[in-house]
């Protein structure tokens, strides 16, 4: 095909996405063909649009960067005018729009520049369109120039004396084989960007020798080194609680034995209620005290750890705390990953997400555990937080909040702020903080702190988040 044509402004790219008139392509791709009874419609369907251009030379003017360059040398971009953008220049994943206007720049023919979310590739980005690993990729023929947006890492405010600050932070397979620089960078984010919260639920804490698969399950060295790095960064002296898993039973990197853990400081009114006996396979129960109020049989303890819902997945860690002598129940989570799901731009449409079945079962167990606490005290203070590995609009989250047992805080934010993770250019919520109605009835302040997911030099692939509550 010879000649060049400009796609009309009406060209649709998936639900809610349009290729704007500023997008110029070196081909005149028009017309529909009927194949196997399915309409191939590049003017209407995002995947058909890109498929009609595969192997052709394309140009995108002033491409907008919507995610950091990956370790594979790929950079996600969208044309000017794409929607719905985040407050910091990304593009938001929504239930009805996976943003098929995204395309990955690839370094097969020329170097792809290092860039962050919100940056612009000035002028023309030229390349040949390819398809591999279930993604359309523009193989750039020359390295584009980057105009930096100067995206600043966020810092949350310090809690007042009457506010409890509880945070969640996925520290991405942290273990003692990591360089000290990773411990220091994560510690700096806890102290500076998260303002040293009273409580931090950690996800992806690995055992004392990381991916070495020798039966080691203890993580005391990992946590001690992290706590020391926080103090060295000017933070408080955190304590921790966690439960070692059965070897290679909780998923994640083979030999790594990732788990969730609590970090907490005791200098502002928070304390931990220790009730010994919690093991990798022993379940904690919600018990009624003589006055009818709830307490945990084991603290820390795991929620139904032998239930099939947690097969090859992290088990939730439940703990009973006291904040200025008032009870507080906290559940730290890291639900089943999306591994094994069919890709958004893959062969099968719509893609099947088989991993959801297990997450739905996990959400049901956590929901029912919280419901048991609230049945004994409808005003109970409960915080459920962690890496839920599913979106704020997902059925997983719907199960967690069913019956008003919990309030999902990401759902309370404006669209442009609803993300804690960026995957192939889609800004999305995977991490959540949920609170009980007993806490939501009081004044609270919630913040997703964008320090990692949008940056090429991230120290974790997740952004932390924090809620400040007056319990």
C-alpha positions as CSV (number, residue, x, y, z in Angstrom):
1,X,0.0,0.0,0.0
2,X,1.4,3.3,-1.0
3,X,0.6,6.9,0.0
4,X,-0.2,8.3,3.4
5,X,-3.6,9.0,4.9
6,X,-4.8,10.6,8.0
7,X,-7.3,8.7,10.1
8,X,-10.5,10.7,10.5
9,X,-11.4,12.2,13.9
10,X,-14.3,9.7,14.2
11,X,-12.0,6.7,14.2
12,X,-12.8,4.8,17.4
13,X,-10.3,2.8,19.4
14,X,-12.3,0.6,21.7
15,X,-14.9,1.7,24.1
16,X,-14.4,5.3,25.1
17,X,-11.1,5.7,23.2
18,X,-10.6,7.7,20.0
19,X,-7.6,8.2,17.7
20,X,-7.5,12.0,17.5
21,X,-6.9,13.8,14.2
22,X,-3.3,14.6,15.3
23,X,-2.4,10.9,14.8
24,X,-0.9,10.5,11.4
25,X,-0.2,7.0,9.8
26,X,1.8,6.2,6.7
27,X,-1.0,4.1,5.2
28,X,-4.6,4.5,4.1
29,X,-6.3,1.9,6.2
30,X,-10.0,1.9,5.4
31,X,-12.8,-0.5,4.6
32,X,-14.2,-3.6,6.4
33,X,-14.0,-7.2,5.5
34,X,-16.2,-10.1,6.7
35,X,-14.3,-13.1,8.1
36,X,-15.8,-16.2,9.7
37,X,-19.0,-14.2,10.4
38,X,-17.2,-11.6,12.5
39,X,-16.9,-8.0,11.3
40,X,-13.3,-6.8,11.0
41,X,-13.7,-3.1,11.6
42,X,-10.6,-1.1,12.1
43,X,-12.7,2.1,12.2
44,X,-14.5,0.9,15.2
45,X,-12.5,-1.7,17.1
46,X,-9.1,-1.0,18.7
47,X,-7.5,-4.4,18.0
48,X,-8.7,-4.3,14.4
49,X,-7.3,-0.9,13.9
50,X,-3.8,-2.0,15.0
51,X,-4.1,-5.3,13.1
52,X,-4.9,-3.4,9.9
53,X,-1.5,-1.5,10.2
54,X,0.8,-4.4,11.2
55,X,4.0,-4.4,9.3
56,X,3.6,-0.8,8.2
57,X,5.5,2.3,8.9
58,X,3.6,4.6,11.3
59,X,4.1,8.1,12.8
60,X,2.7,9.4,16.1
61,X,3.1,13.1,16.7
62,X,4.0,14.3,20.2
63,X,3.3,10.9,21.7
64,X,2.3,11.0,25.3
65,X,4.1,8.6,27.7
66,X,1.7,6.8,30.0
67,X,4.1,4.5,31.9
68,X,7.8,4.1,32.6
69,X,10.1,2.3,30.2
70,X,10.2,-1.4,31.3
71,X,13.2,-3.7,31.8
72,X,12.4,-5.1,28.4
73,X,13.1,-1.7,26.8
74,X,9.4,-1.0,26.1
75,X,7.7,2.3,26.6
76,X,3.9,2.7,26.5
77,X,2.5,5.8,24.7
78,X,-0.8,7.1,23.5
79,X,-1.7,9.8,20.9
80,X,-2.5,13.3,22.0
81,X,-6.2,13.6,22.9
82,X,-6.6,10.1,24.4
83,X,-8.8,9.7,27.5
84,X,-9.4,9.3,30.4
85,X,-6.1,10.6,31.7
86,X,-4.9,10.5,35.3
87,X,-4.1,13.7,37.2
88,X,-0.4,13.0,36.6
89,X,-0.5,12.2,32.9
90,X,-1.2,8.4,32.8
91,X,-4.3,6.8,31.2
92,X,-6.8,5.2,33.5
93,X,-8.0,1.6,33.2
94,X,-11.8,1.5,33.5
95,X,-14.3,-1.4,33.5
96,X,-15.5,-0.5,30.0
97,X,-12.2,0.7,28.5
98,X,-8.9,-1.1,28.5
99,X,-7.4,1.7,26.4
100,X,-6.5,0.0,23.2
101,X,-5.1,3.3,21.9
102,X,-2.0,2.4,23.9
103,X,1.0,1.1,21.9
104,X,4.4,-0.1,23.2
105,X,7.5,1.5,21.7
106,X,10.1,-1.3,21.3
107,X,13.9,-1.2,21.0
108,X,14.4,-3.9,18.3
109,X,15.6,-1.4,15.6
110,X,16.6,1.6,17.7
111,X,17.0,2.6,21.4
112,X,13.9,3.5,23.3
113,X,14.5,6.5,25.6
114,X,14.1,6.3,29.4
115,X,11.0,8.2,30.2
116,X,8.4,8.5,33.0
117,X,4.6,8.8,33.0
118,X,3.6,12.3,31.9
119,X,6.6,12.9,29.6
120,X,6.2,13.8,25.9
121,X,8.1,12.4,22.9
122,X,8.4,15.7,21.0
123,X,7.9,15.7,17.2
124,X,7.5,12.6,15.2
125,X,7.9,9.1,16.7
126,X,8.4,6.8,13.6
127,X,8.5,3.0,13.6
128,X,7.2,-0.2,12.1
129,X,4.2,-1.8,13.8
130,X,4.7,-5.4,15.1
131,X,2.8,-7.8,17.3
132,X,4.5,-10.0,19.9
133,X,3.8,-11.3,23.4
134,X,0.2,-10.3,23.0
135,X,0.9,-6.6,22.4
136,X,1.1,-4.3,19.5
137,X,4.6,-2.7,19.4
138,X,6.0,0.2,17.4
139,X,9.6,-0.7,16.5
140,X,11.1,2.7,16.5
141,X,13.6,3.5,13.7
142,X,15.2,6.4,15.6
143,X,15.3,7.2,19.2
144,X,12.6,9.9,20.0
145,X,13.4,13.0,22.0
146,X,11.9,13.3,25.5
147,X,10.4,16.4,27.0
148,X,10.3,15.7,30.7
149,X,7.1,16.6,32.6
150,X,9.3,16.8,35.8
151,X,6.9,14.6,37.6
152,X,7.6,15.0,41.4
153,X,7.2,12.2,43.8
154,X,4.4,12.8,46.3
155,X,4.7,13.3,50.0
156,X,1.7,12.8,52.3
157,X,1.1,14.9,55.3
158,X,2.1,14.1,58.9
159,X,-0.8,12.8,61.0
160,X,-2.0,14.8,64.0
161,X,-1.7,13.5,67.5
162,X,-5.3,12.2,67.4
163,X,-5.0,10.5,64.0
164,X,-4.0,6.9,63.5
165,X,-2.1,6.5,60.3
166,X,-2.3,3.1,58.6
167,X,-0.5,2.3,55.4
168,X,0.0,-0.5,52.9
169,X,3.2,-1.0,50.9
170,X,4.2,-3.8,48.5
171,X,8.0,-3.8,48.8
172,X,8.6,-6.2,45.8
173,X,10.3,-9.3,46.9
174,X,12.5,-7.6,49.6
175,X,15.1,-9.9,51.1
176,X,18.7,-9.6,52.4
177,X,20.2,-10.5,49.0
178,X,19.0,-7.1,47.8
179,X,21.5,-4.2,47.8
180,X,21.4,-1.9,50.8
181,X,20.4,0.9,48.4
182,X,17.0,-0.8,47.9
183,X,16.5,-1.0,51.7
184,X,17.5,2.6,52.1
185,X,15.3,3.8,49.2
186,X,12.2,2.0,50.6
187,X,13.0,3.2,54.1
188,X,13.2,6.8,52.8
189,X,9.8,6.4,51.3
190,X,8.3,5.2,54.6
191,X,9.9,8.0,56.5
192,X,9.6,10.9,54.1
193,X,6.8,10.2,51.6
194,X,4.5,8.2,54.0
195,X,5.5,10.4,57.0
196,X,6.3,7.4,59.3
197,X,2.8,6.0,59.8
198,X,1.8,4.2,63.0
199,X,1.1,1.0,61.1
200,X,2.4,-0.4,57.8
201,X,1.2,-3.6,56.2
202,X,4.0,-5.0,54.1
203,X,3.5,-7.3,51.1
204,X,6.2,-9.4,49.4
205,X,8.6,-9.7,52.3
206,X,10.8,-12.7,51.4
207,X,12.7,-15.1,53.6
208,X,16.2,-14.6,54.9
209,X,18.0,-15.8,51.7
210,X,15.5,-14.8,49.1
211,X,15.1,-17.0,46.1
212,X,17.6,-19.6,47.4
213,X,15.3,-22.7,47.6
214,X,16.8,-24.5,50.6
215,X,13.9,-24.7,53.0
216,X,14.5,-21.4,54.8
217,X,11.2,-19.7,55.7
218,X,12.2,-17.2,58.5
219,X,12.2,-13.5,57.5
220,X,13.6,-12.0,60.7
221,X,16.7,-10.8,59.0
222,X,14.8,-9.2,56.2
223,X,12.5,-7.3,58.6
224,X,15.4,-6.4,61.0
225,X,17.4,-4.9,58.2
226,X,14.4,-2.9,56.9
227,X,13.5,-1.6,60.4
228,X,17.2,-0.6,60.8
229,X,17.2,1.2,57.5
230,X,14.0,3.2,58.6
231,X,15.7,4.3,61.8
232,X,18.8,5.3,59.8
233,X,16.6,7.4,57.6
234,X,15.4,9.3,60.6
235,X,12.3,7.2,61.3
236,X,10.9,5.6,64.5
237,X,11.8,2.3,66.0
238,X,9.3,0.0,64.4
239,X,8.4,-3.4,65.7
240,X,7.0,-6.2,63.6
241,X,4.7,-9.2,63.7
242,X,4.4,-11.9,61.0
243,X,4.1,-15.7,60.7
244,X,6.5,-17.8,58.7
245,X,4.8,-19.8,55.9
246,X,5.1,-23.5,55.1
247,X,8.0,-23.7,52.6
248,X,7.0,-22.9,49.1
249,X,3.3,-23.0,50.0
250,X,2.4,-19.3,49.5
251,X,3.3,-18.7,45.8
252,X,5.6,-16.0,44.5
253,X,9.2,-16.5,43.5
254,X,10.2,-20.2,44.1
255,X,12.3,-20.3,47.3
256,X,11.4,-16.8,48.3
257,X,8.5,-17.6,50.6
258,X,6.9,-14.1,50.4
259,X,4.5,-13.2,53.1
260,X,2.7,-10.2,54.6
261,X,3.8,-8.5,57.8
262,X,2.9,-5.7,60.2
263,X,5.3,-2.9,61.1
264,X,4.1,-0.7,63.9
265,X,5.4,2.1,66.1
266,X,4.4,2.4,69.8
267,X,5.4,6.0,70.6
268,X,2.1,7.6,69.5
269,X,-0.5,5.4,71.2
270,X,-0.5,2.2,69.2
271,X,0.2,-1.2,70.8
272,X,-0.1,-4.8,69.7
273,X,-2.1,-7.4,71.6
274,X,0.0,-10.6,71.5
275,X,-2.0,-13.9,71.8
276,X,0.5,-16.6,71.0
277,X,-0.1,-19.8,69.1
278,X,-0.5,-18.6,65.5
279,X,1.3,-20.8,63.0
280,X,1.3,-21.2,59.2
281,X,-1.6,-23.7,59.4
282,X,-3.5,-22.6,62.5
283,X,-6.5,-20.4,62.0
284,X,-7.3,-17.4,64.3
285,X,-11.0,-17.2,65.3
286,X,-13.2,-14.3,66.3
287,X,-14.3,-14.9,69.9
288,X,-16.8,-13.1,72.2
289,X,-15.4,-11.7,75.4
290,X,-17.6,-11.9,78.6
291,X,-19.0,-8.5,77.7
292,X,-19.9,-9.7,74.3
293,X,-17.2,-7.7,72.5
294,X,-14.9,-9.4,69.9
295,X,-11.4,-10.5,70.3
296,X,-9.0,-12.7,68.2
297,X,-8.1,-16.1,69.5
298,X,-4.6,-15.7,68.0
299,X,-2.8,-12.5,67.4
300,X,-1.1,-12.4,65.0
301,X,-3.0,-15.2,63.3
302,X,-3.9,-16.3,59.8
303,X,-7.4,-16.4,58.4
304,X,-8.4,-20.0,57.4
305,X,-4.9,-20.9,56.2
306,X,-5.8,-24.4,55.2
307,X,-8.8,-23.4,53.1
308,X,-8.3,-24.3,49.4
309,X,-8.8,-20.6,48.6
310,X,-5.3,-19.9,49.8
311,X,-3.6,-22.7,47.8
312,X,-0.2,-21.4,46.5
313,X,-1.2,-17.9,47.7
314,X,-0.4,-15.7,50.6
315,X,-2.5,-16.1,53.7
316,X,-4.0,-13.0,55.3
317,X,-2.5,-11.9,58.6
318,X,-4.9,-10.7,61.3
319,X,-3.8,-8.8,64.3
320,X,-5.4,-7.1,67.3
321,X,-4.1,-3.7,68.2
322,X,-5.0,-1.0,70.7
323,X,-5.0,2.7,69.8
324,X,-5.0,4.8,73.0
325,X,-6.5,1.7,74.8
326,X,-9.3,1.2,72.2
327,X,-9.4,-2.1,70.2
328,X,-8.4,-2.1,66.5
329,X,-8.5,-5.1,64.2
330,X,-6.3,-5.2,61.2
331,X,-6.1,-7.7,58.3
332,X,-3.1,-7.5,56.0
333,X,-3.6,-9.2,52.6
334,X,-1.9,-10.2,49.4
335,X,-4.5,-12.0,47.2
336,X,-3.8,-14.4,44.3
337,X,-2.0,-12.8,41.4
338,X,-3.4,-12.4,37.8
339,X,-0.9,-14.9,36.4
340,X,-2.5,-17.2,33.9
341,X,-5.2,-14.7,32.8
342,X,-5.6,-14.2,29.0
343,X,-4.0,-10.9,27.9
344,X,-6.1,-7.8,27.0
345,X,-4.7,-7.7,23.5
346,X,-4.5,-11.5,23.0
347,X,-6.0,-14.0,20.6
348,X,-9.1,-14.6,22.7
349,X,-11.7,-11.9,23.0
350,X,-13.0,-11.1,25.5
351,X,-10.1,-12.4,27.6
352,X,-10.8,-14.9,30.3
353,X,-9.5,-14.1,33.7
354,X,-9.3,-17.5,35.4
355,X,-7.4,-16.1,38.4
356,X,-10.5,-14.3,39.5
357,X,-12.1,-17.5,40.8
358,X,-9.6,-17.9,43.6
359,X,-9.6,-14.2,44.5
360,X,-13.4,-14.3,44.8
361,X,-13.0,-17.2,47.3
362,X,-10.3,-15.3,49.2
363,X,-12.5,-12.2,49.4
364,X,-15.4,-14.2,50.7
365,X,-13.3,-15.5,53.6
366,X,-11.9,-12.1,54.5
367,X,-15.4,-10.6,54.3
368,X,-16.9,-13.2,56.5
369,X,-14.1,-12.8,59.1
370,X,-14.7,-9.1,59.3
371,X,-18.5,-9.6,59.4
372,X,-18.0,-11.9,62.5
373,X,-16.2,-9.1,64.3
374,X,-19.0,-6.6,63.4
375,X,-21.7,-9.0,64.4
376,X,-20.3,-8.7,67.9
377,X,-19.7,-5.0,67.7
378,X,-21.3,-3.0,64.9
379,X,-19.0,-0.1,65.7
380,X,-15.9,-2.1,65.6
381,X,-12.7,-0.5,64.3
382,X,-11.4,-2.7,61.4
383,X,-8.9,-2.0,58.7
384,X,-8.4,-4.4,55.8
385,X,-5.5,-3.5,53.5
386,X,-2.9,-4.8,51.1
387,X,-2.4,-5.9,47.6
388,X,-5.8,-7.3,46.6
389,X,-4.5,-7.9,43.0
390,X,-7.8,-6.6,41.6
391,X,-9.5,-3.4,40.5
392,X,-11.8,-1.1,42.5
393,X,-14.6,-2.0,40.0
394,X,-14.0,-5.8,40.3
395,X,-16.2,-8.5,41.6
396,X,-13.4,-9.2,44.2
397,X,-13.8,-5.8,45.7
398,X,-17.6,-6.1,45.5
399,X,-17.4,-9.2,47.6
400,X,-15.3,-7.5,50.2
401,X,-17.7,-4.6,50.6
402,X,-20.9,-6.7,50.3
403,X,-23.6,-5.9,52.9
404,X,-21.8,-2.7,53.9
405,X,-19.2,-4.7,55.9
406,X,-16.3,-2.5,54.6
407,X,-15.8,0.7,52.6
408,X,-13.3,0.5,49.8
409,X,-11.4,3.8,49.9
410,X,-10.0,3.8,46.3
411,X,-13.7,4.0,45.2
412,X,-14.0,7.3,47.1
413,X,-11.3,9.1,45.0
414,X,-11.9,11.0,41.8
415,X,-11.1,9.0,38.6
416,X,-7.9,10.7,37.9
417,X,-6.4,9.6,41.3
418,X,-7.5,6.0,41.3
419,X,-4.4,4.0,40.7
420,X,-1.5,2.4,42.6
421,X,0.1,0.4,39.7
422,X,0.9,0.9,36.1
423,X,0.8,-2.1,33.8
424,X,1.8,-1.7,30.1
425,X,0.7,1.9,30.3
426,X,-2.7,1.3,32.1
427,X,-2.9,3.1,35.4
428,X,-5.0,0.9,37.7
429,X,-5.9,0.0,41.3
430,X,-4.4,-3.2,42.7
431,X,-3.7,-2.1,46.3
432,X,-6.6,-1.2,48.6
433,X,-7.4,0.1,52.1
434,X,-10.8,-0.8,53.3
435,X,-12.3,0.4,56.6
436,X,-15.3,-0.7,58.7
437,X,-18.4,1.6,58.9
438,X,-17.4,2.1,62.6
439,X,-14.3,3.9,61.3
440,X,-15.9,5.5,58.3
441,X,-18.4,7.3,60.5
442,X,-15.5,9.2,62.0
443,X,-13.4,11.7,60.1
444,X,-10.7,10.1,57.9
445,X,-8.3,11.2,55.2
446,X,-7.0,8.8,52.5
447,X,-4.1,9.2,50.1
448,X,-2.5,7.1,47.4
449,X,1.1,8.3,47.5
450,X,2.6,8.2,44.0
451,X,6.3,7.5,44.3
452,X,7.1,4.4,42.3
453,X,4.7,3.0,39.7
454,X,5.1,6.0,37.3
455,X,8.9,6.0,37.3
456,X,11.6,4.1,35.4
457,X,13.8,4.2,38.5
458,X,11.2,2.7,40.8
459,X,12.3,0.8,43.9
460,X,8.9,-1.1,44.0
461,X,6.4,-1.5,41.2
462,X,3.6,-0.4,43.6
463,X,2.7,2.9,45.1
464,X,2.0,2.9,48.9
465,X,-1.1,4.4,50.4
466,X,-2.2,5.6,53.8
467,X,-5.4,6.4,55.7
468,X,-5.4,8.7,58.7
469,X,-8.3,8.0,61.0
470,X,-9.7,9.4,64.3
471,X,-10.8,6.2,65.9
